[in-house]
């Protein structure tokens, strides 16, 4: 068996400890050094989440946080989306309930100038949302807003909004999250589709708040007036 094919279990624990200490020392040196040193290195491809878990001696949450910290030590302006997605995905695999990797994707990397990068990060957020809709809906909602306002891509925004409406079932989720598709349809001038969806929502009995009912009825009347 070649050295490249050896299982991770044959690597001595002292070597993993040395790697962790080396990573910590590297991050510390970067934090204490001049600002330019933070952006010198090229971001390497992410290792497998299992390798990161072993390097942290089974401390999955610690490994996830270290992974996010390490990722942030590289130049955010010149990043490669596939490489960043690899690191963020590894952090989520280590700690699936963690929100920080998706926060970084939505609020840092997706907002770096460049439509291609934004799209790549939104696609990453959408893929991860599908794994746990009721916990990860805030990041797809933000992705829908970025698709609408930053990319000016209403079909993409509608796709995300439709998945929010279809897949998010948690009771504590605000109603506006599952109503986004209606208003995006209106922006797309798909007035009949928006009217039908809004009418169905009102008829379903899901909404009990009087103020929200009044607001949605007024929106329905406005859509009907537009359609005429």
N, C-alpha and C positions, 0 to 999 in steps of 0.2 A: 504493500500500500504506500502511495506517495505521501509526501508531507502535506500536500494540499488536500488530500482526501481523508486525513485523520479526523476522527470524531472529536468534538469539543471536550468530551469527557477525559481525554488523555492529557489535556493541558493542565499542568500543576496549578493548584489554587494560589500558590505564591506568585505565579506569573500573572494571573488575573489581578491580584492585589497590586502588583507593580504597575500594571496597565492603568488601573483606576487611579493610583497615586500620580502616575505620569500625566494623565488627563487633568487631574485636579491642579497639578503644578503648572501645566500649560495654560489653563484658564486663569489661574492666579497671576501668572506672569503677564498675560495679556491685559488683565484688568489693571495691573500696576504700571504697565509700560505706557509709552506715548500712544495717543489715539490711533496713529497711522498703523501701528502693529496689529490692530484688530482686523485689518482688511487685507493683509498681505497674502495669506494662504488661500489656496483653492479648496473649496469645500469637497471633501471626499465622499464617495457613495456611502450610504448608511449600511452598517452591518445588520445582520439578522437580529431580530428582537431577542431571540434565545441567547445569542452571544452577549448581548448587553445585560440580560438577566444574570447570566453566569458571572460576568465581570463584577456585578454588584452583589455577589454571593446570595442570590435569590431575592434581594430587596427590590421588588418590581417597581414600587412607587419611587424609590430613590433613583433607580435606573432611568425611569421616565423623566424625572426632573433634571437629572444630569444630561440626558439626551437633549432636552429642550435648551438647557443652558449652553451646551456645547454648540448647538446649531446657531444660537444667537451671537456667537463670537465671530461669525463670518459676515462679510459685506452683504447687507440686505439689498443693496441696489443692483448688484451684479449676479444675483443667484440664478441657478438653473432650476426651473420648476420641478423637474423629475427628481432631482437630487433632494431638494427640500421636502417634497412629498414623501420620499423614502424615509427620511429622518422623522418627520411628523407621524407617518404611519407606524414606524417602529415604536415611538413613544406611546401612541394610542394602543398598540397591541400589548405593551407592557402594563398600561393602566387604562383599561377601556372606559372607566367612569370619569377619567380626568377630562377637564375642559380646556386646559391650557394649550395643547397642540392645535385645537380647532380655533381658539382665540388667535393664536399666531397666524394661522392660515387666513382667517377672515379679516383681521384688523391690521396685520402687518404686511404679509407677503402679497395678499390679494390687492392691496392698495398701493403697491409700488407701481410707478408709471410703466405702461406697456400692456396693451390689450391681451397679447398672447399669454403673458404671465398671469394676468388676472383670470383669464379663462381657465388656465391650468389649475389654479388654486381653487376656483369655484367648482371645477369638476371633482377635485379631491374632496372638498367639503361635502358635495352631493353624495359621493361614493360612501363616505364615512357616515353621513346621516342615515343612509339606508340600512346600516348595521344596527342603529339604535335610535329610531325616530323620536321617541318620547323624551329622550334625554338630550339629543343633539339638534333639536329643532331651532334653537336661537341662531345657530350658525348658518343654517340653510335659509332662514328668514333674512339674515344679513346678506347672504349671497344673492338672494332674489333682488334685494334693493341695489346691490352693486351691479347686477346684470341690467337692471332697469336704468339706473342713473349714470353709472360710470361707463358701461359698455353700450348703452342705448340699444340693448338687445331684448326687446319685449318678448319674443317667443321663448328665449331662454329663461327670462324671469317668470313667464307663465308656467314653464315646465317645472321649475322649482316650487312655485306656489301651488301647482296642482298636486305635487307630491306631499306638500305640507297638509293640504286639505284632505288628501286620501289616506295618509299614513299616521298622522299625529292623532292620538286618541286620549292622551292624558287629560284629566279634567281641569288641571290647573293651568293649562295653556290658554293664553288670552285669545279671545274670539277673532281679533284682527289677523292673527296668524293664519287661521283657516279661512279667512275671508279675502286674503290677498289676491287670489285668482280673479275674483269678481272685478276688482278695481283695475287690475292689469288688463283684463278683457276690455274694460271701458277705455283705457288708454290706447288699446289696439283698434278701437272703433268697432269692436265685435259686440255691438250693443244688444243684439238679440240674445246671444249666448250669455252675456252678463245679466240680462234681465231674467232669463229663465233660471239661471243659477241662484240669483238673489231671491227670486220668488219661491224657489224650492226651499231655500234656507229658512225663509220666514214661515213657510207652511209646515216645516218639519217640527216646530215646537221646541227646537234646541235652545232658543234665546228667550230668556225670561226677564232680563233687565229692561225696565220701561224706557230708559233713555236710549239704550242701544236699539231697541225695537223701533222707537220713533225715528232715530237716525237712519236706520236701514230702510224703513218705509219711505222716508223722504228721498233716499237715493234711488229706490225703485221707481217712484213717481218721476224723478228727474230722468231716469233712463227711458221710461216710457214716453216722456215728452220728447226726448232726443230722437228716439226711434221713429216718431211720427213726423 
